[in-house]
Amino acid sequence: MTESSDLSFIELKNPTNPATLFHEWINEAKQCGAKPSLMNLATATRNGKVSNRTMVIREIMSDASLVFMAQAKSNKIKEINENPQVAATILLMYVDNNENISRQVRIVGNAETLPQDQCIIYFEKDSLPAKIRSWICQECKPTDWNELKTKHDELLKEVKENKRVLEAPDTLVAYKIIPSEMEFYSSVGNTIADRILFTKEESGQWKHERLMT
């Protein structure tokens, strides 16, 4: 039996704005049962030392900016303060019409601070465990598990007994990644993937080119 081969094709309904394709892909993934709520965020110090980690996407804005939250004294925020250029990757894998869909969106851009009142809005939507975490955990600092468990249980008890209302701590910050480059990768089944790179010009307009995978 001879194996078949084919090329995937990314259709651009709006070739001048990558945000259109991004939201289209996100919506398609959601309709097929996927939950595109995570991204891999890469940051670097001014000396070029790179770190990456998986982050929760708090919001995808209309212009494709990605919102995330973190502790102000965390390593990632320290690196962003040194070097605001970051890169984020979102992986979308799901099944549609019995076909395996594999898509990836890579976004490069500057990370900018959002106002504290916006941070509060995101915090208020958090689950109770997430809110408690924001209060008892200082990201990247060494800890003793038993001490941390005691802090958690004491705070949980106060909340359940209505002795404490958890508001957004001052140490919590929100950032958005403003895209200057967006790369789309798509493969359906066993087809050879297609790639399109969008780059934002100084004029604010986007140009795009198709790349070999």
NORRA-V193502 format. One record per residue. N is the residue number from 1. RES is the residue in one small letter. OMEGA is omega in degrees with one decimal (* if undefined). Layout:
# NORRA-V193502
n=N res=RES omega=OMEGA
n=N res=RES omega=OMEGA
This chain:
# NORRA-V193502
n=1 res=m omega=-179.1
n=2 res=t omega=177.6
n=3 res=e omega=177.4
n=4 res=s omega=178.4
n=5 res=s omega=-179.9
n=6 res=d omega=178.6
n=7 res=l omega=171.0
n=8 res=s omega=-179.9
n=9 res=f omega=176.7
n=10 res=i omega=179.7
n=11 res=e omega=179.6
n=12 res=l omega=177.0
n=13 res=k omega=177.4
n=14 res=n omega=-174.6
n=15 res=p omega=-179.0
n=16 res=t omega=-176.9
n=17 res=n omega=-178.5
n=18 res=p omega=-180.0
n=19 res=a omega=179.1
n=20 res=t omega=179.6
n=21 res=l omega=-179.3
n=22 res=f omega=-179.8
n=23 res=h omega=177.1
n=24 res=e omega=179.2
n=25 res=w omega=179.4
n=26 res=i omega=-179.1
n=27 res=n omega=178.1
n=28 res=e omega=179.7
n=29 res=a omega=178.9
n=30 res=k omega=-179.7
n=31 res=q omega=179.8
n=32 res=c omega=174.8
n=33 res=g omega=177.9
n=34 res=a omega=178.7
n=35 res=k omega=-176.8
n=36 res=p omega=-175.6
n=37 res=s omega=-176.9
n=38 res=l omega=174.0
n=39 res=m omega=172.0
n=40 res=n omega=-175.2
n=41 res=l omega=178.1
n=42 res=a omega=176.6
n=43 res=t omega=-179.7
n=44 res=a omega=174.1
n=45 res=t omega=178.3
n=46 res=r omega=178.9
n=47 res=n omega=175.6
n=48 res=g omega=175.8
n=49 res=k omega=-172.7
n=50 res=v omega=172.6
n=51 res=s omega=174.9
n=52 res=n omega=-178.5
n=53 res=r omega=177.8
n=54 res=t omega=-176.9
n=55 res=m omega=173.1
n=56 res=v omega=174.2
n=57 res=i omega=-178.8
n=58 res=r omega=179.7
n=59 res=e omega=169.5
n=60 res=i omega=-175.4
n=61 res=m omega=-175.9
n=62 res=s omega=179.8
n=63 res=d omega=179.7
n=64 res=a omega=173.2
n=65 res=s omega=-179.1
n=66 res=l omega=-179.2
n=67 res=v omega=174.5
n=68 res=f omega=179.8
n=69 res=m omega=179.9
n=70 res=a omega=173.9
n=71 res=q omega=-174.9
n=72 res=a omega=-177.6
n=73 res=k omega=179.1
n=74 res=s omega=-179.5
n=75 res=n omega=-177.2
n=76 res=k omega=-179.5
n=77 res=i omega=174.9
n=78 res=k omega=180.0
n=79 res=e omega=178.2
n=80 res=i omega=177.5
n=81 res=n omega=177.1
n=82 res=e omega=-173.2
n=83 res=n omega=-174.8
n=84 res=p omega=177.7
n=85 res=q omega=-179.0
n=86 res=v omega=174.5
n=87 res=a omega=179.1
n=88 res=a omega=178.2
n=89 res=t omega=177.8
n=90 res=i omega=-179.8
n=91 res=l omega=179.7
n=92 res=l omega=179.4
n=93 res=m omega=-177.7
n=94 res=y omega=179.6
n=95 res=v omega=178.0
n=96 res=d omega=-178.1
n=97 res=n omega=178.1
n=98 res=n omega=176.3
n=99 res=e omega=175.3
n=100 res=n omega=179.6
n=101 res=i omega=176.8
n=102 res=s omega=-179.3
n=103 res=r omega=177.5
n=104 res=q omega=174.7
n=105 res=v omega=178.3
n=106 res=r omega=-177.2
n=107 res=i omega=175.2
n=108 res=v omega=179.5
n=109 res=g omega=178.5
n=110 res=n omega=174.1
n=111 res=a omega=-178.2
n=112 res=e omega=-179.6
n=113 res=t omega=173.6
n=114 res=l omega=178.6
n=115 res=p omega=-177.6
n=116 res=q omega=179.4
n=117 res=d omega=176.0
n=118 res=q omega=177.2
n=119 res=c omega=179.7
n=120 res=i omega=179.5
n=121 res=i omega=178.8
n=122 res=y omega=-179.4
n=123 res=f omega=-177.7
n=124 res=e omega=177.9
n=125 res=k omega=-176.9
n=126 res=d omega=172.1
n=127 res=s omega=179.4
n=128 res=l omega=178.0
n=129 res=p omega=179.7
n=130 res=a omega=178.6
n=131 res=k omega=178.8
n=132 res=i omega=178.5
n=133 res=r omega=-179.0
n=134 res=s omega=-178.6
n=135 res=w omega=-172.3
n=136 res=i omega=-175.3
n=137 res=c omega=171.2
n=138 res=q omega=-171.9
n=139 res=e omega=171.9
n=140 res=c omega=179.3
n=141 res=k omega=175.9
n=142 res=p omega=-178.2
n=143 res=t omega=171.5
n=144 res=d omega=-173.8
n=145 res=w omega=-177.5
n=146 res=n omega=177.7
n=147 res=e omega=179.4
n=148 res=l omega=178.4
n=149 res=k omega=178.9
n=150 res=t omega=177.5
n=151 res=k omega=-179.9
n=152 res=h omega=-175.8
n=153 res=d omega=179.0
n=154 res=e omega=-179.5
n=155 res=l omega=178.0
n=156 res=l omega=179.3
n=157 res=k omega=179.4
n=158 res=e omega=-179.4
n=159 res=v omega=-178.1
n=160 res=k omega=178.9
n=161 res=e omega=178.9
n=162 res=n omega=176.9
n=163 res=k omega=-175.9
n=164 res=r omega=172.3
n=165 res=v omega=-176.9
n=166 res=l omega=174.9
n=167 res=e omega=-177.8
n=168 res=a omega=178.1
n=169 res=p omega=-179.8
n=170 res=d omega=-177.3
n=171 res=t omega=-178.0
n=172 res=l omega=-179.2
n=173 res=v omega=177.3
n=174 res=a omega=179.3
n=175 res=y omega=169.8
n=176 res=k omega=177.2
n=177 res=i omega=-179.7
n=178 res=i omega=-172.6
n=179 res=p omega=168.4
n=180 res=s omega=178.6
n=181 res=e omega=177.8
n=182 res=m omega=-179.8
n=183 res=e omega=-178.2
n=184 res=f omega=-179.5
n=185 res=y omega=-177.5
n=186 res=s omega=175.2
n=187 res=s omega=178.2
n=188 res=v omega=-178.4
n=189 res=g omega=-179.0
n=190 res=n omega=-179.0
n=191 res=t omega=175.0
n=192 res=i omega=-172.1
n=193 res=a omega=174.8
n=194 res=d omega=179.3
n=195 res=r omega=173.8
n=196 res=i omega=179.0
n=197 res=l omega=173.3
n=198 res=f omega=176.9
n=199 res=t omega=-179.2
n=200 res=k omega=-179.6
n=201 res=e omega=-179.0
n=202 res=e omega=179.5
n=203 res=s omega=-176.6
n=204 res=g omega=178.4
n=205 res=q omega=178.2
n=206 res=w omega=170.4
n=207 res=k omega=-179.6
n=208 res=h omega=176.3
n=209 res=e omega=178.0
n=210 res=r omega=-177.6
n=211 res=l omega=172.0
n=212 res=m omega=-179.3
n=213 res=t omega=*
